Amino acid sequence: MQINVALFDETTHSPSLIDLVGYEDAQQIIDFCYIANPYYPTQPMLDELTRNLPTLIKTYPSSNPAINARHLARVLHVDPDHLIVGNGATELITELCHFLVSDMGVPIPTFGEYIEKIDRGRLRLYQLDPAQDYQLNLDDYLAWLHAEKLGAALVINPHNPTGQLFSLAQMQAFLEKARGLELVIVDESFIDFSAPDVPSLLASADDYPNLVIVRSMSKHCGVPGLRLGYLYTGNEQRLERLRSSLPTWNINTLAEFYLSMLPATDADYHGSRLRVIGDVAQLHRELAAIPGITAYPTGANFVCFRVDNGMRARDVQRRLLVEHHMYVRDCSNKMGMDDYHIRVASQGWEKDRALIGALPLVLAG
């Protein structure tokens, strides 16, 4: 198996497996970088998408974004007029950072798009302490924002890449104290995997005029290839500004058809995320029992762990890929993180168990 290792240095994300090893070899590798629900969409949904594909690819998508918002609002139980559906969360993050952010504090390490889409003159980085396992203290963060005289803040909950989770009460308390900020972006892309009763801010979002919630549907809905994400805010002016900045046809017909299937399959979806929650709990327990690593608590569908035996994360990643056909996320290229952290997303317990078996062999040298 040939690996195009140069690709690791060309992106702050993880190179796709197909780019790294080619399409054929990629089919033989378990991709633990892939942070997506392995149980949804269901097979009947995939069959329905397949049956309709010839028609969908020959049809223009809707020019009325309200239609997609209504489908999504039915399963989120929110006001569709306050929803914007995007071509992945990254499209919406880009629009937010370009048009609504005057200056913003960003805790690092973090999801790279929030750093890359804001020019450095408007960006302030809040370094999380490695001695505290890169955990964010919301009160300290808010005090720093005020001291720096910043108008906007980012909180990712659960955090990427550590998995740190704030409760709904903690987030609401933070937002109450942060009412003086112009903008608070809360990224909840992994929140559906945090608990059976999802501790999302969606239900109370209209109480905070400076709040914008961002979510990627790649993660909880398991469809990264469809490029779907959404944001929610009760701020009418921001909604109007963002909608005017998006293309008329920013969602393709296949993604639109998928959105239309969500209301009828909502029970299947919630069943799938409960399975993921159980798998991740088991994955965390097993990882925590392996000598030579420290597994961080997680509220997401992934686990972040620190390699404590002196091996670099990159070396662990390469050996797992070459020797065991498993691809994990080396977090070394995340700004603000050291060379010893790896993130693994649950791919279902059968595949997760294979990783648990391979890791001690790699760590033993």
N, C-alpha and C positions, 0 to 999 in steps of 0.2 A: 504494500500500500504506500503510494507516494503522497506526501503531505507538502502542500505549498506553504511553508512556514513563514514566508515573507508577509503573508496576509495578516499575521498577528500584529505586525507593527504599523499597519495601514488603517486601523480603525480603533476607536475607543469602545466599540461593541465587540461581540464575538463573531469572527468570520463564520459564514454559513458552512455547514458540513459539505455541501455540494461544491462550493468554491474550494474548500480545503483538500478534499480527496476525490472529487468527481462523483457523478450521480450513482454509478454502480456500487462503489465502495461505501458510499453514504448509507445505502440501504442496510448494511451489515453492522452499523454502529448505533449504540444507544445514545441519544442526544440529551444529556442532562442540562445543557444550556437552554433548551427549549422550555420556556416558562409558560406552559399552557395546559389547560385542563385535558387530561388524556381520555376522559369518559364522555366528552361532549364536543361537538354535536354527535347525536346518536347515529347508529347505522341507518335507520329509516330516513333520517334527515339527509344524510349523505346520498342515499339512493335517490331521494327526491331532487336534490340539487343536480345529480348526474342526469336524471331523466329530462330535466329542463334546460340543461346546458346549451344544446344547439340553438334553442330559441333565445336564451338570455344573451349569448355572445353576439347575436345579430340584432339586438334591441337596444335603443338608447335608454339610459337610466332616466328616472323622473327628474323634471326640472322644479319640482315642488318639495323642498326639504322637510316640510311639515309632515308629509306622509311617513317618512322614515322615523321621525321623532315620535309620532303617535304609536307606531309599533313598539318602539323601545320603551316609551313611557308606560305602556300597559304592564310590562313586567317589572319596571322599576317603581311603579306606583307614585309617579311624580307628575308635575304639570308639563305637558309636552311643549308648551310655549317657552319654557325655560331651558330646553335641551337643544344642543347643537351636536349633530352627528358628523364625525370627521373621517377622513381617509387615514385611519389610524390615529392614536393619540398624538403621534409625533407631528401631524399636520396642525393639530390644535395647539400643541405646545409652541410650535413655531409662530403661529399667529398671535398667541398670547404674548410671547416674549418680544415680538417685533412691534406690536401695536399698543399693548397695554402696560408694559413694564417701563417705568422711568428709571428706577434703580431697584435692585433686589438682592437680598441676602439668601445664599444657598448653602446649606450644610453639606460638607463633603466628607467622605465619598458619597456619590449619588448617581442617579441615572444621567448619563452624559449629555442627553439632549438639552437639559436645563442649563448646562454650562455653555454648550456650543452655540446655542441660539441667541445668547445675549452677548453683545460686544462687551469687552473687558472694562470699558469706561463706565458701564452701568451695572457691573456685577461686583459683589463682595462675597468672598468665600469664607465660610464659618467652619474651621477645621474641627472635626470631631476627634476626641482623644483616643488614640489606640490603647492607652493604658486602661481606659474605661470601655473597651470593646466597641469603640465608635458609637456609643449610645448617645442619643440626643436628649438633653434636658431642656424642656420647652421654656421654662422660666428664665434660665440662663440665656437661651437663644433670643428670647424677646428683649431682655435687657441689653444684649449686644446690638440688636436691631435699632433700638432707641438710641444707644450710645453712638452708633454709626450714622444716625439720622437717615435711615433707609425707609423708603415708602412701601416696599413690597417684601413679602416673605414666601418661602416655599417650605412645605412640610409634606413628605411622602410617608403615607401611613397605610399599611406597613412599609417600613423603610426598605429601599433597594440600595445596597445589596445585603444589609444585615438581617432584615426580617423583623426589626424592632417594631412592636405594636403599641400604639396609644389607645386607651379605651375611649369610648364615645364621650364620657364625662370629662376626661382629660382634654380632649380636643375642643369640646364646647367651652371649657374653662379658659383655654388658650385663646379662642376666638373672642371671648368676652373681653379679655385683657388687650387683645390686638385690634379693637374697634378703631383705634386711631390711625392704623395703617391704611394706606390707600388700597392695597390689594393683598389678599392672602390666597395663594394657590395651594390647594390640598390635593395631592395625587393619591387616589384610592384604587389604583389598578389591581391590587392584590387583596383588597379588604374582604371579598367574598369568601376567602379561604381562612379567615381569622377565627370564625366561630359559627356555630349553627345559626344563631341570631346575629345577623351581620351588623356590626357596630358602625354603620355608615352615617355620615353627616347629611345624606341626601334629604331625609325627612325634615331636617331643621335648617336646611341651607338658606331658605328664604328669610330667615331671621338675621342673616349677616350680609348686609349689602356689599361688603368688600370681599366676599368669599367667591371663589371659582373652584369647583370640583372637577378634576380631570380623571378619566378612566380609560384604560386600554381594554378593548374587548378581546384582544389576542389572548390574554391571560385566562380570565375566568370563563370565556366562551370557547376557547380552544381553536381560534381561527386566525392565526397571525397572517396567513397568506391572503385573507380577504381584506386586510387593512381597514379595520373598524375601531373607532374610539368615540368617546363623547365627552362633552363638558356640560355642567349644569351650574347656573347662577340665577339668582333672583334680581340681578341688576340689569334693568332693561336697557340702559345706555350701552353697557358692555356687550350685551347680546346683539344689539343693532350693529355695533361697530364690528364685531367678529363676523356676523353673517354677511355683512357687505364686503368683507375681505376675502371670502371663500369663493372658489369657482362655482358656477351653476351646477356642473356635473362633477362634484368631487367624490361621489360614491358610485361605484360601478354596479351594473345590474345584478351580478351574482351576489354581491354584498347586500343589495336591497332585498333580493329574494330571501336571503338568509334572515334578515331582520323581520321579514313578514312571517317567518316560521316560529319566532320566539314565543308569542303568546300561547300557542297551542302546545308547546313543548316545555313550558315553564316548570312543571313538576319534575320532568326528566332532568332539567338543568339543576334544580336544587338537590335532587338525589345524587347527581354527579359530583357536585361540590362537597357534599357530605362525605362521599367516598374519598375525595382528595384530602380532606381534613384528617380522616383516619389514617390514610397512607403517610401523610407528612409527620404525624405524631409518631408513627412507628419508625419512619426514617430517622427522625431526630433521636429517638431513644437508641437506635442501633449505632448511629454515628457517635453519639456521646460516649458509648462504651468502647470505642476503638482507642487504644493507647496511641499517643503522639499527636492527637488533634483536640481542639476545643470547639464544640458545636454551640453556636449561639441560639438562644431561644428565638422562636419564629412565630409570626402571625400570618405568614404568607404560604405559598405552595412550594417554597424552596427553603433550604437550610444553608446558612453561611457558616463555614468553619475555618479556624486558624490552624495551620500546620505548625506544630510545636517542636518537631524533631530536627529542625535546621534545613530541611528540604524547601526549596522555593516552590511556590504554587505552580509556576510554569513547568518545572520539572515533573511535578506530580501529574499535571495535565497531560503532558506529552507522553509519559509512560502509560497512563491509563488509555490514551488514544491508540498508541502503537501496539501495546502488549495485550490490551483487554478490549479494544474496540468500544471504548466509552469516552464520551466527550463532555468535559465539565468546564465550568466558567472560571478561568484564572482571572482574579480581580486586580492583578497588578497594574493594569493600564487604567484603572479608575483613579482619577485625580484625588489625592489625599489618602490613599490606602497603600499599605506596605506590600511586600512581595510574597506574603505568606497566607493569603486568604483565597478560598475557593467557595464558589456558590454552586449548589446542585439543586435542580428542580425535580420534584417527584414525577416519575413517569409511570406510576402504578407499582404496586408492591413487588410483583414478580421481577420487574426490571430493577427496582430499587435494591432488592435483595442481592442481585448480581454485583452491584456497586459495593455493597457492604462486604461482600466476599473478596473483591479485588483490591480495595483500598489498603488493608493490612499488608498485602503482598508488596504493593508499591512502596509503602512507607518503610517496610523492612529493608528496602534497598535491593 
